[in-house]
Amino acid sequence: MTSLAHSGGSIIGVTLFDGEFYAKRLQILKEAVPSASKIAWLDVRSFEGPGGRPWQQAFQEANLRLQISLIPMLLQESTPSEYQRVFAEIAQNRPDAIVVSDIGDLIPYRQLILELVEKSHLPASYGYREFVEAGGLMAYAAAAHGRRRARDPQRRQTGRHPDL
């Protein structure tokens, strides 16, 4: 297929990928933690494959614009021991903050991820509000109905739900 306008057939499906969307997640984290210059990106190994190239390009552009260094921390599989391994690697790289991918494979391990982030003493941004509801700092995610919603850190302090 060369373009959506002239696909040559039917296209079925929806994608929430938007390079600016992911760059915005990094920008919000940078605004919350202005001193952050080195950010760990927790994701799965598919980030490095052909399907991850749009993300890589979006992050490279955001890195330049925000003057940050993004370090991919990639899980080989979703197991507790693999999360432990990756967080040990994150500690060795000494980032200033963590961004957790919005890939659905991470949601079943959200409690473990939150515990490991807490042990790291690093601020973190998540791709799903479920992480914030379970105690995470903040999330920026695509809402199911297509609107984007940011959860601010004040929500945890005041208990109010910002209408964003």
Beta strands, then each sheet from edge to edge (+ up, - down):
strand 1: 38-44
strand 2: 69-75
strand 3: 97-100
strand 4: 124-126
strand 5: 138-142
strand 6: 148-151
sheet 1: 2+ 1+ 3+ 4+ 5+ 6-
end
